[in-house]
Amino acid sequence: MAIPSVVLINDSRAPLTFGRLREVAQALQTQVVRDFAPIWKESARVTAVAEKSDLPGGSWPIYIVDRSPGLGVHLDDNGQPYAVVQATDGWTVSASHELLEMLADPEGKRTVRGRDIDPHGDHYDVDYLVEVCDPCQVYDYPIGSIPVSDFVTPDYFQPARGEWTKLDLVGRLSAPLEVPPGCHLSWRDLGRGRWHQKEPDGSVSRDAPEKDATRDGRDRAFAELASEERHDLLAAARAMRTELIEAALDDLFSNDERMGLIIERAAETYGWGGAETDVAVREYRRHLQLRYLHPNLPVAALNKLGDGLWHQHIIDTHKYRHDCELIFGGPVEHEEHEPFYTPSGTTDSGTHEDIEKTEQLYERAFGRMLVRLERTSSSPPP
């Protein structure tokens, strides 16, 4: 069988130069030849083109797009595979992810039979869909300066073997069929022909009716996940990181005696009652969580009560520095003129885009806003 030709092409408005595409293609070529082919016995020639008209006949393109309801690997009208990835900050990991899954299973029909991992399932024998990156998609590694996706080995799908060497390339998985937070695994039971899926939050979606036993059938069975959200690898990583930040904040706000004294001092300083203190703690905690999960976005708003608690935390300089180092790995600055938002209307600082984006982040994480959120200030509230 001829080695497939896989071609990167930028079909987005992102400022990706042809030189950058070639650099990424070279990194992906290294990954395929050095890391993937010895394990999965599949290889490819990876290149890049500047225009669609330059695509060689019979090639397997990877399109980088702004947005699309059809992210992932698909078959064209001639039965040739192609992939679509979104031009996010992590697009090189996504391109690597789809490339490797396209090589391992170009038609979306490859399965491995085993026992159902769902503890509440009917214990049918099932066919696991062989998607080599979905079960470890929150992990990546660098080739030069280019981040690429981790991938599982064939041993990952063989728990009955009893002995295995490596379950994924970077060695993060500890057991076959393990699905870390933020990852996926799909299977179809042989008893009723229903699709099941281990979700990024650890839950299991069960009994999706779809007769097609291929990847396309799985995507139709779980249509709400077969879109941008399913293939947003940054979001998948955040799902894993959410557990970490929630545990750290639980420890800070529930178990830390000195933080308890800071909260008491804030309540006394500002004359808060019990309800106001609870709101201050809740909103400051949420603010820290958003900053942790979205370090590159302008998350700089919380309500005045939360802002007051932030000020009291900051003036305990040693404690604040220690907590920031522990949670964020460095200081979190409190800037007076950072972007901010309120639930509606405009303000004297920030842009509509900043306001809407931060509002979306808040509501996506915590639901409907119950308090008025405003910009942070350099001085504590009265």
C-alpha positions in Angstrom: 0.0 0.0 0.0 1.3 3.4 -1.0 2.2 5.8 1.8 -0.5 8.5 2.0 0.4 12.2 1.3 -1.0 14.4 4.1 -1.1 18.1 3.3 -1.6 21.1 5.6 -3.5 24.1 4.2 -4.6 27.3 5.9 -8.2 28.1 5.1 -8.7 30.5 7.9 -8.1 34.2 8.6 -5.4 33.4 11.1 -2.0 34.9 10.2 -0.4 31.6 9.5 2.4 32.1 7.0 3.4 29.4 4.5 6.7 29.3 6.3 4.9 28.5 9.6 2.8 25.7 7.9 6.0 24.2 6.5 7.6 24.3 10.0 4.6 22.5 11.5 4.5 20.0 8.7 8.2 19.1 9.3 7.4 18.6 13.0 4.5 16.3 12.2 6.6 14.4 9.7 9.1 13.8 12.5 6.3 12.6 14.8 4.9 10.2 12.3 8.3 8.6 11.2 10.1 8.7 14.6 7.3 8.1 17.1 4.1 6.8 15.5 5.1 4.5 12.7 7.2 2.1 14.8 4.2 1.6 17.2 1.2 1.6 14.9 2.9 0.5 11.6 1.3 3.4 9.7 3.2 6.2 8.1 2.7 9.2 5.8 4.5 12.0 3.9 3.5 15.3 5.5 3.8 18.6 3.6 2.1 22.0 3.3 0.7 24.0 0.4 -0.2 27.7 0.2 -3.4 27.4 -1.9 -6.2 24.8 -2.4 -5.4 24.7 -6.1 -1.9 23.4 -5.1 -3.3 20.3 -3.4 -1.9 17.1 -5.1 -4.5 14.7 -6.4 -5.2 11.8 -4.0 -3.7 13.7 -1.0 -5.3 13.7 2.5 -5.7 17.4 3.4 -5.8 18.9 6.9 -7.7 22.2 6.6 -7.1 24.9 9.3 -10.4 26.9 9.5 -11.9 29.7 11.6 -15.0 27.8 12.6 -16.8 24.7 11.3 -19.6 22.3 12.5 -17.5 19.5 10.9 -14.2 19.4 12.9 -12.4 16.1 13.0 -11.7 13.4 10.4 -14.2 12.7 7.5 -14.4 11.0 4.1 -15.0 13.0 0.9 -17.3 11.9 -1.9 -14.5 9.7 -3.3 -13.9 7.9 0.0 -10.7 9.8 0.6 -10.1 11.0 4.2 -9.5 14.6 5.2 -9.5 16.5 8.5 -10.7 19.9 9.7 -9.1 21.7 12.7 -9.8 25.0 14.2 -7.3 27.9 14.1 -7.0 28.2 17.9 -3.9 28.8 19.9 -3.4 25.0 20.1 -4.0 24.2 16.5 -0.7 22.3 16.1 -1.8 19.8 18.7 -5.2 19.5 17.0 -3.6 18.9 13.6 -1.3 16.3 15.1 -4.3 14.6 16.8 -6.4 14.4 13.6 -3.3 13.3 11.5 -2.6 10.4 13.8 -6.2 9.3 14.0 -6.5 9.6 10.2 -3.5 7.3 9.8 -4.6 4.7 12.3 -8.1 4.5 11.0 -8.7 6.4 7.8 -12.2 5.0 7.2 -13.4 5.2 10.8 -14.1 1.5 11.0 -11.3 0.1 13.1 -12.4 -1.4 16.4 -11.0 -3.7 19.2 -13.3 -6.1 21.1 -13.3 -6.1 24.8 -15.4 -6.0 28.0 -17.5 -3.0 28.8 -15.7 -0.5 31.1 -19.0 1.0 32.3 -19.5 -0.3 35.9 -23.3 0.4 35.5 -23.5 -1.2 32.0 -25.0 -4.5 31.0 -21.6 -6.1 30.7 -22.0 -7.0 27.0 -18.9 -7.5 24.9 -18.3 -4.2 23.1 -16.3 -2.9 20.2 -14.0 0.0 21.2 -13.5 2.6 18.4 -9.8 2.9 17.8 -9.1 6.6 18.1 -5.5 6.9 19.1 -5.6 10.4 20.6 -9.0 10.9 22.1 -8.2 8.8 25.3 -5.1 11.0 26.1 -6.0 14.3 24.3 -5.1 16.5 27.2 -1.5 15.6 27.0 1.0 16.8 24.4 4.8 17.0 24.0 7.2 19.2 21.9 9.0 18.4 18.7 11.4 21.3 18.6 9.2 24.2 19.5 6.0 22.7 18.1 3.5 21.0 20.5 2.1 17.8 19.2 -0.5 15.4 20.5 0.2 12.4 22.7 -1.3 9.1 21.5 -2.1 5.6 22.9 -0.4 2.4 21.9 -2.1 -0.8 20.9 -1.7 -2.1 24.4 -4.1 0.5 25.6 -7.0 -1.5 24.1 -5.8 -4.9 25.5 -6.6 -5.1 29.2 -7.0 -8.8 29.1 -3.3 -9.2 28.1 -2.3 -8.6 31.7 1.1 -7.3 30.9 1.9 -4.2 28.9 4.8 -1.9 28.4 3.6 1.6 27.4 0.0 2.7 27.1 0.7 6.1 25.6 3.8 7.7 24.2 4.5 10.2 27.0 3.7 7.7 29.7 0.8 9.5 31.4 -1.7 6.6 31.4 -1.5 3.9 34.1 -4.1 1.3 33.0 -5.7 0.1 29.7 -8.9 1.8 28.8 -8.2 4.6 31.3 -9.9 7.9 30.4 -8.5 10.9 32.2 -10.6 14.0 32.8 -11.0 15.9 29.5 -10.7 12.8 27.3 -13.0 10.5 25.4 -13.5 6.8 24.7 -16.3 5.5 22.5 -17.7 1.9 22.2 -20.6 0.0 20.7 -22.2 -2.9 22.6 -22.8 -6.1 20.6 -26.0 -7.0 22.5 -28.2 -4.1 21.4 -26.0 -2.2 18.9 -26.0 1.0 21.0 -23.2 3.5 21.2 -21.7 4.5 24.6 -19.1 7.1 25.4 -16.9 8.1 28.4 -17.2 11.9 28.6 -14.6 14.5 29.6 -16.3 15.0 32.9 -16.1 11.3 33.8 -19.7 10.5 33.1 -20.9 7.9 30.7 -23.4 8.6 27.9 -25.3 5.4 27.3 -27.6 3.7 24.8 -27.4 6.2 21.9 -29.4 4.5 19.0 -27.4 4.4 15.8 -27.0 1.4 13.5 -23.9 2.6 11.8 -20.9 1.0 13.6 -18.4 3.5 12.2 -16.9 6.7 13.4 -19.5 8.7 11.5 -22.2 6.6 13.2 -20.7 7.5 16.6 -20.7 11.2 15.6 -24.3 11.1 14.7 -25.2 9.2 17.9 -23.5 12.0 20.0 -24.2 14.9 17.6 -24.0 17.5 20.4 -20.4 16.5 21.0 -19.4 16.0 17.3 -18.8 19.7 16.8 -16.3 22.3 17.9 -16.7 21.5 21.5 -15.7 17.8 21.0 -12.5 18.8 19.2 -11.6 21.8 21.4 -8.4 20.4 22.9 -7.8 23.5 25.0 -11.2 23.1 26.5 -10.4 19.4 27.2 -7.2 20.4 29.0 -9.2 22.9 31.1 -11.6 20.1 32.1 -8.7 18.3 33.6 -7.3 21.5 35.2 -10.7 22.4 36.7 -10.3 19.5 39.1 -6.9 20.8 40.2 -7.9 24.4 40.7 -11.1 23.4 42.6 -9.1 21.3 45.0 -6.6 24.1 45.5 -9.3 26.6 46.2 -11.2 24.3 48.5 -8.0 24.0 50.5 -7.4 27.8 50.5 -11.0 28.9 51.4 -12.0 26.0 53.7 -8.9 24.7 55.4 -6.5 27.6 55.6 -6.6 29.3 59.0 -4.8 32.4 57.9 -7.2 32.9 54.9 -10.0 32.6 57.4 -8.5 35.5 59.4 -8.2 37.6 56.2 -11.9 37.0 55.4 -12.8 38.0 59.0 -10.7 41.2 58.7 -12.4 42.0 55.4 -15.9 41.6 56.9 -14.9 43.8 59.8 -13.2 46.5 57.7 -16.1 46.9 55.3 -19.0 46.2 57.7 -20.2 43.1 55.9 -22.9 40.8 57.4 -22.8 37.0 56.9 -24.6 37.1 53.6 -22.3 39.7 52.1 -19.2 37.8 53.4 -20.4 34.7 51.7 -20.9 36.5 48.4 -17.4 38.1 48.7 -15.8 34.6 49.2 -17.8 33.0 46.4 -17.0 35.7 43.8 -13.3 36.1 44.7 -13.0 32.3 44.5 -14.7 32.3 41.1 -12.4 35.1 39.9 -9.3 33.1 40.8 -10.7 30.0 39.1 -11.4 31.9 35.9 -7.9 33.4 35.9 -6.4 30.0 36.4 -8.4 28.3 33.6 -8.0 31.2 31.1 -4.5 32.7 31.7 -4.3 34.4 28.3 -7.7 36.1 28.4 -8.7 39.4 30.0 -10.4 38.0 33.1 -10.3 41.0 35.5 -13.8 41.5 36.8 -15.7 40.6 40.0 -18.2 42.3 42.1 -17.3 44.9 44.7 -17.5 42.5 47.6 -15.1 40.1 45.9 -12.8 42.9 45.0 -12.7 44.0 48.6 -11.6 40.5 49.7 -9.0 40.5 47.0 -7.6 43.8 48.4 -7.4 42.3 51.9 -5.7 39.2 50.6 -3.1 41.4 48.8 -2.2 43.5 51.8 -1.1 40.4 53.6 1.8 40.4 51.3 3.7 37.3 52.3 0.5 35.2 52.4 -0.7 36.5 49.0 2.6 35.8 47.3 2.7 32.3 48.8 -0.8 31.5 47.6 -0.2 32.8 44.1 3.0 30.8 43.8 1.2 27.7 45.0 -1.8 28.0 42.7 -0.6 30.0 39.7 3.2 29.5 39.8 3.7 33.2 40.1 2.1 36.5 41.1 -1.4 37.6 40.0 -1.3 41.4 39.6 -4.3 43.6 40.5 -4.4 46.2 37.7 -6.6 49.2 37.9 -7.4 49.5 34.2 -7.9 45.9 33.2 -10.9 45.1 31.0 -14.1 44.5 32.9 -17.7 44.0 32.4 -21.2 44.3 33.9 -24.2 42.1 33.0 -25.5 44.8 30.6 -24.6 48.2 29.3 -21.3 49.9 28.7 -18.6 51.4 30.9 -15.8 53.8 30.7 -13.1 51.2 30.1 -12.7 48.0 28.2 -14.4 47.0 24.9 -17.6 45.3 24.0 -15.6 42.2 23.0 -13.9 42.0 26.3 -17.1 42.5 28.2 -19.0 39.8 26.2 -16.2 37.3 26.3 -15.6 37.5 30.0 -19.4 37.4 30.7 -19.5 34.2 28.5 -16.6 32.7 30.5 -18.3 33.4 33.8 -21.7 32.0 32.7 -20.3 29.0 31.1 -18.4 28.1 34.3 -20.9 29.1 36.9 -24.3 29.7 35.3 -26.4 32.8 35.5 -24.8 35.8 37.2 -26.5 36.7 40.5 -24.4 39.7 41.3 -23.3 42.9 39.5 -19.8 42.5 38.2 -17.6 45.5 37.7 -14.0 46.3 36.9 -11.3 45.8 39.5 -10.0 48.9 41.2 -6.6 49.9 42.6 -8.3 51.0 45.9 -10.6 49.0 48.1 -14.3 49.7 48.0 -15.7 52.1 50.6 
